[in-house]
Amino acid sequence: MTRQSWSSKTVFILAAVGSAVGLGNIWRFPYLAAKHGGGAFLVPYLIALLVVGIPLLTLEIGVGQLKQQGAIGSFRKLFPSFGGLGVLALLSAFIIVSYYTVVMAWSLIYFFGSFKLSWSENTEAYFNQQVLNISDSIFQIGGINLPIFSALIVVWILIYFSVWQGTKSLSKILYFTVPLPFILLVFLFIRTVTLDGFFQGWELYLNPVWNAMRDPEVWGAAFSQIFFTLTLAFGVMIAYASYRDSGEDIVKDSWITALLNSAISLFAGFVVFGVLGYMATQTETPLEELAQQSGPGLAFVIFPEALSLMPLPWLFSLLFFLILLTLGIDSAFSLVEAINTVFLDRSENIKLPQISFWVCLVGFFAGIIYTTRAGLYFLDIIDHFVTSYNLLFVGVGQALLAGWIYGAEKLRREINEVSFWKLGKWWWNLTIKYLVIIILTALLITNFYTDLNTAYGDYPGWVLGIAWFFVFLVPVLISGGIIVKDHMQLQRQNQFSKD
């Protein structure tokens, strides 16, 4: 069976950018910039882009394109017993997409609620009590929240019909879902600069506080943001690149993807903080207090309240949640496609619509726990562990595999053979063999030390222990077992060849 392929080079760039640009560009990057020195944060952010982001992105696109396999198959082609590393990446991707789609379900509820501004009286009460119907603690799971459950079904149906024909259906969807959120952001930006207080918001966002660069936390935040925002260590970029012609320019497209992602993050910050600046003038709330919100608090509490204060609030609310939906679905179906690719690699007889159906169905069932009244607690804990440990662990493994086992110089030459833009020997070998491993290992150690000394989110220790075991240790043990099994099989084959 002929392997799928993208209809054009442009579609691959759209797919890669769509996967990279997600909800974190809207609700995490601007918050980090404002918290960690404003414009000064851009210095460690750009350094992180150069020494971790682009090298690992180039590695993943290069490996996928050159080996023409998903994560498991590509890693095995680098070294036969390293398929388990790909398993860990895909297990992490599956865990994330199971709750990421629930956040999209919230966005869908808000999208339809925009017509009546259902949250106008009290945005915090609307989110916590009406949308989430959140319980008092993680121990009170309660029943399934039917509106979220129903919205989750719709989200998974949308994802299925995005991936059910692989690159054929994705190519059609991407022309709509990738440009649309940027166009809407431009529209919101134009509206933002007409609002009172927008410039004060921008000052908080970009005013450099150079002393902040002395804080190790700032550097850790910058490297973490770059790592997560580029969808590294999920197997997504490897899968997407495996559908390209083996002669496409790897280096140029990696730089384009990374720079576009960062540019959109920076631009989104102007929109977010321009609106928050306006809200501060209308409610007489200190802008610094509003800027402390990140994640769901910013997207579903602070921002809806700010939008409700604007002229034509229903229209701008509608646009904002449409942005979240389109950003979310690109990232969500990229995670599903990474999983689909592995099944296609293993069997040429299985049909793609069937694979897509079962992956989406299992993903839907895995997400039901997040539709309960305690769903936000589960989401918070699991997101913390999978992003703080699993992905960094895979990132270190990829650098070790490509840099030391397969050979950084060997991979560099293979990438340069098909690329008009060339990888510099000094920069590439230094980053892949040393800097990526050192930095990501330092982040892992820092996260572990912090979690040992401070209970995350003030949750009980035994609850965090269970999450630690099932979210990190079980996937690592499964992946490690596969690596050991493959290695033993490889040794037997080598022994048989000698005999």
C-alpha positions as CSV (number, residue, x, y, z in Angstrom):
1,M,0.0,0.0,0.0
2,T,1.4,3.4,-1.0
3,R,2.2,5.6,2.0
4,Q,0.0,8.7,2.5
5,S,1.5,12.0,1.6
6,W,0.7,15.7,2.0
7,S,-0.8,17.3,-1.1
8,S,1.8,20.1,-1.0
9,K,4.7,21.6,0.9
10,T,2.4,24.3,2.2
11,V,0.0,21.8,3.7
12,F,2.8,20.3,5.7
13,I,3.8,23.7,7.1
14,L,0.1,24.4,8.0
15,A,0.0,21.0,9.7
16,A,3.2,21.6,11.7
17,V,2.2,25.1,12.6
18,G,-1.3,24.0,13.5
19,S,0.0,21.4,15.8
20,A,2.5,23.7,17.5
21,V,0.2,26.7,17.9
22,G,-2.4,25.7,20.5
23,L,-4.1,27.0,23.6
24,G,-0.8,27.6,25.3
25,N,0.0,30.4,22.9
26,I,-3.1,32.2,24.1
27,W,-3.2,31.5,27.8
28,R,0.3,30.6,28.8
29,F,3.0,32.5,26.9
30,P,1.6,36.1,27.6
31,Y,1.2,35.2,31.3
32,L,4.8,33.9,31.5
33,A,6.1,37.0,29.8
34,A,4.3,39.4,32.1
35,K,5.3,37.3,35.2
36,H,8.9,36.8,34.3
37,G,10.3,40.2,33.4
38,G,8.1,41.4,30.5
39,G,10.3,42.1,27.5
40,A,13.3,40.7,29.3
41,F,11.6,37.2,29.2
42,L,12.2,37.2,25.5
43,V,15.9,36.8,26.0
44,P,15.8,33.4,27.7
45,Y,12.8,32.5,25.5
46,L,14.8,33.1,22.3
47,I,17.9,31.3,23.7
48,A,15.7,28.4,24.6
49,L,14.3,28.4,21.0
50,L,17.8,28.2,19.6
51,V,19.4,25.6,21.9
52,V,16.4,23.3,22.6
53,G,13.4,24.1,20.4
54,I,14.7,24.3,16.9
55,P,17.3,21.5,17.4
56,L,14.7,19.0,18.7
57,L,12.1,20.1,16.1
58,T,14.7,19.6,13.3
59,L,15.6,16.2,14.8
60,E,11.9,15.0,14.9
61,I,11.1,16.3,11.4
62,G,14.3,14.9,10.0
63,V,13.9,11.5,11.6
64,G,10.3,11.2,10.5
65,Q,11.0,12.3,6.9
66,L,14.2,10.3,6.4
67,K,12.9,7.1,8.0
68,Q,9.3,7.3,6.6
69,Q,7.8,5.9,9.8
70,G,5.9,7.1,12.9
71,A,7.6,7.5,16.3
72,I,8.1,3.8,17.1
73,G,9.3,2.7,13.6
74,S,11.6,5.8,13.2
75,F,13.3,5.2,16.5
76,R,13.7,1.5,15.7
77,K,15.4,2.5,12.5
78,L,17.8,4.7,14.4
79,F,18.5,1.8,16.8
80,P,16.4,-1.4,16.7
81,S,15.8,-1.7,20.5
82,F,14.6,1.9,20.9
83,G,10.9,1.5,19.9
84,G,9.9,1.7,23.5
85,L,10.8,5.4,23.5
86,G,8.2,6.0,20.8
87,V,5.7,4.0,22.9
88,L,6.3,6.4,25.8
89,A,5.8,9.4,23.5
90,L,2.5,8.1,22.1
91,L,1.2,7.1,25.6
92,S,1.9,10.6,26.7
93,A,0.1,12.0,23.6
94,F,-2.9,9.8,24.3
95,I,-3.1,11.0,27.9
96,I,-2.9,14.6,26.9
97,V,-5.5,14.4,24.1
98,S,-7.9,12.7,26.5
99,Y,-8.2,15.9,28.6
100,Y,-7.3,18.4,26.0
101,T,-10.5,17.6,24.2
102,V,-12.4,18.3,27.4
103,V,-11.0,21.9,27.4
104,M,-12.3,22.1,23.9
105,A,-15.7,21.0,25.1
106,W,-15.7,23.9,27.6
107,S,-14.8,26.2,24.7
108,L,-17.7,24.8,22.7
109,I,-20.1,25.5,25.5
110,Y,-18.8,29.1,25.8
111,F,-19.0,29.5,22.0
112,F,-22.7,28.9,22.1
113,G,-23.1,30.8,25.3
114,S,-21.6,33.9,23.6
115,F,-24.9,34.7,21.9
116,K,-26.6,35.4,25.3
117,L,-23.4,36.2,27.3
118,S,-24.5,33.5,29.8
119,W,-21.6,34.5,32.1
120,S,-22.3,38.2,32.2
121,E,-23.4,38.4,35.8
122,N,-20.5,36.5,37.4
123,T,-17.9,34.9,35.2
124,E,-16.2,32.9,38.0
125,A,-19.5,31.5,39.3
126,Y,-20.6,30.6,35.7
127,F,-17.4,28.7,35.0
128,N,-17.2,26.9,38.3
129,Q,-20.9,26.3,39.1
130,Q,-22.8,26.2,35.9
131,V,-20.2,24.9,33.4
132,L,-18.1,22.7,35.6
133,N,-20.5,22.2,38.5
134,I,-17.3,21.6,40.4
135,S,-17.2,19.6,43.6
136,D,-15.5,20.7,46.8
137,S,-12.6,18.3,46.4
138,I,-11.2,15.5,44.2
139,F,-12.8,13.0,46.6
140,Q,-16.3,14.1,45.5
141,I,-16.3,12.8,42.0
142,G,-20.1,13.2,41.6
143,G,-21.9,12.4,38.4
144,I,-21.1,13.1,34.8
145,N,-21.8,16.7,33.7
146,L,-24.1,16.2,30.8
147,P,-23.4,19.5,28.9
148,I,-19.7,18.8,29.0
149,F,-20.2,15.2,28.1
150,S,-22.4,16.1,25.1
151,A,-19.9,18.8,24.0
152,L,-17.1,16.2,24.3
153,I,-19.0,13.9,21.9
154,V,-19.2,16.7,19.4
155,V,-15.5,17.5,19.7
156,W,-14.5,13.9,19.1
157,I,-16.8,13.7,16.1
158,L,-15.1,16.7,14.7
159,I,-11.7,15.2,15.3
160,Y,-12.7,11.9,13.7
161,F,-13.8,13.6,10.5
162,S,-10.6,15.5,10.5
163,V,-8.4,12.4,10.6
164,W,-10.5,9.6,9.1
165,Q,-8.9,9.8,5.7
166,G,-5.4,10.8,7.0
167,T,-3.6,13.4,5.0
168,K,-6.4,13.6,2.5
169,S,-9.0,14.8,5.0
170,L,-6.4,16.8,7.0
171,S,-5.2,18.7,4.0
172,K,-8.8,20.1,3.4
173,I,-9.3,20.9,7.1
174,L,-5.9,22.6,7.6
175,Y,-6.6,25.3,5.0
176,F,-9.4,26.5,7.2
177,T,-8.4,25.8,10.8
178,V,-4.9,27.1,10.7
179,P,-5.3,30.6,9.1
180,L,-8.7,31.3,10.7
181,P,-7.5,31.8,14.3
182,F,-4.8,34.1,13.1
183,I,-7.2,36.1,11.0
184,L,-9.5,36.4,14.1
185,L,-6.6,37.4,16.3
186,V,-5.8,40.2,13.8
187,F,-9.5,41.3,14.0
188,L,-9.4,41.3,17.8
189,F,-6.1,43.2,17.7
190,I,-7.5,45.9,15.6
191,R,-10.4,46.2,18.0
192,T,-8.1,46.2,21.0
193,V,-6.0,49.2,19.9
194,T,-9.2,51.3,20.0
195,L,-9.9,50.5,23.7
196,D,-8.9,52.6,26.7
197,G,-6.1,51.2,28.7
198,F,-4.7,48.9,26.0
199,F,-1.3,50.6,26.1
200,Q,-1.0,50.1,29.8
201,G,-1.6,46.4,29.2
202,W,1.2,46.3,26.6
203,E,3.6,48.1,29.0
204,L,3.1,45.3,31.6
205,Y,3.5,42.7,28.9
206,L,6.7,44.0,27.3
207,N,8.4,46.5,29.7
208,P,11.7,44.7,30.4
209,V,12.7,44.0,34.0
210,W,16.3,42.9,33.5
211,N,16.8,41.8,37.1
212,A,14.3,39.0,36.4
213,M,16.9,37.2,34.3
214,R,18.9,36.4,37.4
215,D,16.1,34.2,38.6
216,P,16.6,30.5,37.6
217,E,12.8,30.1,37.6
218,V,12.6,32.5,34.6
219,W,15.0,30.4,32.6
220,G,13.1,27.2,33.5
221,A,9.8,28.7,32.4
222,A,11.3,29.8,29.1
223,F,12.7,26.4,28.2
224,S,9.6,24.6,29.4
225,Q,7.4,26.9,27.2
226,I,9.5,26.3,24.1
227,F,9.5,22.6,24.6
228,F,5.8,22.3,25.1
229,T,4.6,24.8,22.6
230,L,6.4,23.2,19.6
231,T,4.6,19.8,20.3
232,L,7.9,18.1,21.0
233,A,8.2,14.6,22.3
234,F,4.6,13.6,21.4
235,G,5.6,11.8,18.1
236,V,3.4,14.3,16.2
237,M,6.2,16.0,14.2
238,I,7.7,12.6,13.4
239,A,4.4,11.3,12.1
240,Y,3.6,14.4,10.1
241,A,7.1,14.5,8.6
242,S,6.8,10.8,7.6
243,Y,4.2,11.8,5.0
244,R,6.6,14.1,3.2
245,D,8.8,13.2,0.3
246,S,12.2,12.2,1.6
247,G,13.9,15.0,-0.4
248,E,12.1,18.0,1.2
249,D,14.1,20.7,2.9
250,I,14.1,19.7,6.6
251,V,16.1,22.6,8.1
252,K,14.2,25.4,6.4
253,D,10.8,24.0,7.3
254,S,11.8,23.5,10.9
255,W,12.9,27.1,11.2
256,I,9.7,28.3,9.5
257,T,7.5,26.3,11.9
258,A,9.4,27.4,15.0
259,L,9.5,31.1,14.1
260,L,5.8,31.2,13.0
261,N,4.8,29.6,16.3
262,S,6.8,32.1,18.4
263,A,5.6,35.0,16.3
264,I,1.9,34.0,16.9
265,S,2.6,33.6,20.6
266,L,4.1,37.1,20.8
267,F,1.2,38.6,18.8
268,A,-1.4,36.9,20.9
269,G,0.1,38.5,23.9
270,F,-0.6,42.0,22.5
271,V,-4.3,41.0,22.1
272,V,-4.6,39.4,25.6
273,F,-2.9,42.2,27.5
274,G,-4.6,44.9,25.4
275,V,-7.9,43.5,26.5
276,L,-6.8,43.1,30.1
277,G,-5.6,46.7,30.1
278,Y,-9.1,47.8,29.0
279,M,-10.7,45.7,31.7
280,A,-8.5,47.2,34.4
281,T,-9.7,50.7,33.5
282,Q,-13.4,49.6,33.4
283,T,-13.4,47.7,36.7
284,E,-10.7,49.6,38.6
285,T,-8.9,46.3,39.2
286,P,-5.1,46.5,39.3
287,L,-3.8,45.2,36.0
288,E,-1.1,43.2,37.8
289,E,-3.8,41.3,39.6
290,L,-5.6,40.4,36.3
291,A,-2.3,39.3,34.8
292,Q,-1.8,36.7,37.5
293,Q,-4.3,34.4,35.8
294,S,-3.1,31.7,33.4
295,G,-4.7,28.7,31.8
296,P,-8.4,28.1,32.4
297,G,-8.7,31.0,34.8
298,L,-7.6,33.4,32.0
299,A,-9.5,31.9,29.2
300,F,-12.8,31.1,31.0
301,V,-13.0,33.6,33.8
302,I,-11.0,36.8,33.2
303,F,-11.2,37.1,29.4
304,P,-15.0,36.5,29.2
305,E,-15.5,39.2,31.8
306,A,-13.3,41.6,29.8
307,L,-15.1,40.8,26.6
308,S,-18.5,41.4,28.2
309,L,-17.4,45.0,29.0
310,M,-16.7,45.7,25.3
311,P,-19.2,47.1,22.7
312,L,-20.8,44.2,20.8
313,P,-19.6,41.8,23.6
314,W,-21.4,38.8,22.0
315,L,-19.5,39.2,18.8
316,F,-16.1,39.4,20.3
317,S,-16.8,36.6,22.7
318,L,-17.9,34.5,19.7
319,L,-14.7,35.3,17.9
320,F,-12.5,34.5,21.0
321,F,-14.0,31.1,21.6
322,L,-13.9,30.3,18.0
323,I,-10.2,31.0,18.1
324,L,-9.8,28.6,21.1
325,L,-11.8,25.9,19.2
326,T,-9.8,26.2,16.0
327,L,-6.5,26.3,17.8
328,G,-7.5,23.4,20.0
329,I,-8.7,21.1,17.2
330,D,-5.4,21.4,15.2
331,S,-3.4,20.3,18.2
332,A,-5.9,17.6,19.2
333,F,-6.1,15.9,15.8
334,S,-2.3,16.0,15.4
335,L,-2.0,13.9,18.6
336,V,-4.5,11.5,17.2
337,E,-2.8,11.3,13.9
338,A,0.5,10.5,15.6
339,I,-1.2,7.4,17.2
340,N,-2.9,6.5,13.9
341,T,0.4,6.5,12.1
342,V,1.9,3.8,14.3
343,F,-1.0,1.4,13.6
344,L,-0.7,2.1,9.8
345,D,3.0,1.4,10.0
346,R,2.3,-2.0,11.6
347,S,-0.3,-3.2,9.2
348,E,-1.0,-2.4,5.5
349,N,-4.3,-4.2,5.6
350,I,-6.0,-2.3,8.3
351,K,-8.2,0.6,7.0
352,L,-7.6,4.1,8.2
353,P,-11.2,5.0,8.9
354,Q,-11.3,2.0,11.3
355,I,-8.1,3.0,13.1
356,S,-9.4,6.5,13.4
357,F,-12.7,5.4,14.8
358,W,-11.2,3.1,17.5
359,V,-8.6,5.6,18.5
360,C,-11.2,8.4,18.8
361,L,-13.6,6.1,20.7
362,V,-11.0,5.0,23.2
363,G,-9.9,8.7,23.6
364,F,-13.4,9.7,24.3
365,F,-13.9,7.1,27.0
366,A,-10.6,8.0,28.6
367,G,-11.8,11.6,28.8
368,I,-15.1,10.8,30.6
369,I,-13.4,11.1,34.0
370,Y,-12.8,14.8,33.2
371,T,-16.5,15.4,32.6
372,T,-17.4,14.6,36.2
373,R,-17.7,17.2,38.9
374,A,-14.2,16.5,40.0
375,G,-12.9,16.6,36.5
376,L,-10.9,19.8,36.8
377,Y,-8.9,18.4,39.7
378,F,-8.0,15.3,37.7
379,L,-7.1,17.4,34.7
380,D,-4.9,19.6,36.8
381,I,-3.0,16.8,38.4
382,I,-2.5,14.6,35.3
383,D,-1.5,17.6,33.2
384,H,1.1,18.5,35.8
385,F,2.8,15.1,35.8
386,V,2.7,14.3,32.1
387,T,4.1,17.7,31.1
388,S,6.6,17.9,33.9
389,Y,8.1,14.5,33.5
390,N,6.9,12.3,30.6
391,L,7.6,14.8,27.8
392,L,11.0,15.9,29.2
393,F,11.9,12.2,29.7
394,V,11.2,11.5,26.0
395,G,13.1,14.6,24.9
396,V,16.2,13.4,26.8
397,G,15.8,10.0,25.3
398,Q,15.5,11.4,21.7
399,A,18.7,13.4,22.2
400,L,20.6,10.4,23.6
401,L,19.4,8.2,20.7
402,A,20.1,10.7,17.9
403,G,23.1,12.3,19.4
404,W,25.1,9.4,20.9
405,I,23.7,6.1,19.7
406,Y,22.9,6.9,16.1
407,G,25.3,9.7,15.9
408,A,24.7,13.5,15.8
409,E,27.1,14.0,13.0
410,K,25.7,11.1,10.9
411,L,22.1,12.5,11.3
412,R,23.4,16.1,10.5
413,R,24.9,14.9,7.2
414,E,21.7,13.0,6.2
415,I,19.6,16.1,7.0
416,N,21.9,18.4,5.1
417,E,21.8,16.2,2.0
418,V,18.2,17.1,1.4
419,S,18.2,20.7,2.8
420,F,19.1,23.9,1.1
421,W,19.5,25.5,4.5
422,K,22.4,23.7,6.3
423,L,22.8,22.6,9.9
424,G,26.1,24.0,11.3
425,K,28.3,21.3,12.7
426,W,29.3,23.1,15.8
427,W,25.7,24.3,16.7
428,W,24.0,21.0,15.9
429,N,26.4,18.7,17.7
430,L,26.7,20.9,20.7
431,T,22.9,21.2,21.2
432,I,21.9,17.7,20.5
433,K,24.7,15.9,22.2
434,Y,25.0,18.1,25.3
435,L,22.8,21.2,25.8
436,V,19.4,19.5,25.2
437,I,20.3,16.6,27.5
438,I,21.7,18.8,30.2
439,I,18.9,21.4,30.2
440,L,16.0,18.9,30.1
441,T,17.6,16.8,32.8
442,A,18.0,19.9,34.9
443,L,14.3,20.7,34.4
444,L,13.4,17.1,35.4
445,I,15.5,17.3,38.6
446,T,14.1,20.7,39.4
447,N,10.5,19.6,39.0
448,F,11.2,16.4,41.0
449,Y,12.8,18.4,43.8
450,T,10.0,20.9,43.9
451,D,7.3,18.2,44.0
452,L,9.1,16.4,46.8
453,N,9.3,19.6,48.9
454,T,5.9,21.1,48.1
455,A,2.8,19.1,47.4
456,Y,1.5,20.2,44.0
457,G,-1.8,22.1,44.3
458,D,-2.0,21.2,48.0
459,Y,-3.4,17.8,47.0
460,P,-2.9,14.9,49.5
461,G,0.3,13.1,49.1
462,W,-1.2,9.7,48.4
463,V,-3.3,11.2,45.6
464,L,-0.2,12.7,44.0
465,G,1.5,9.3,44.5
466,I,-1.2,7.5,42.6
467,A,-1.0,10.1,39.8
468,W,2.8,9.8,39.8
469,F,2.6,6.0,39.5
470,F,-0.1,5.7,36.7
471,V,0.8,8.8,34.7
472,F,4.6,8.5,34.7
473,L,5.9,5.3,36.2
474,V,3.5,2.9,34.4
475,P,4.2,4.3,30.9
476,V,7.9,4.4,31.6
477,L,7.9,0.8,32.8
478,I,5.9,-0.3,29.8
479,S,8.3,1.5,27.4
480,G,11.3,0.3,29.3
481,G,10.0,-3.3,29.1
482,I,9.7,-3.0,25.3
483,I,13.2,-1.6,25.1
484,V,14.6,-4.5,27.1
485,K,12.6,-7.1,25.1
486,D,13.8,-5.6,21.8
487,H,17.4,-5.4,23.0
488,M,17.3,-9.1,24.0
489,Q,15.9,-10.1,20.7
490,L,18.5,-8.0,18.9
491,Q,21.3,-9.8,20.9
492,R,19.8,-13.2,20.0
493,Q,19.7,-12.3,16.3
494,N,23.4,-11.1,16.5
495,Q,24.4,-14.3,18.2
496,F,22.5,-16.4,15.6
497,S,24.3,-14.5,12.9
498,K,27.7,-15.3,14.5
499,D,26.8,-18.9,14.8
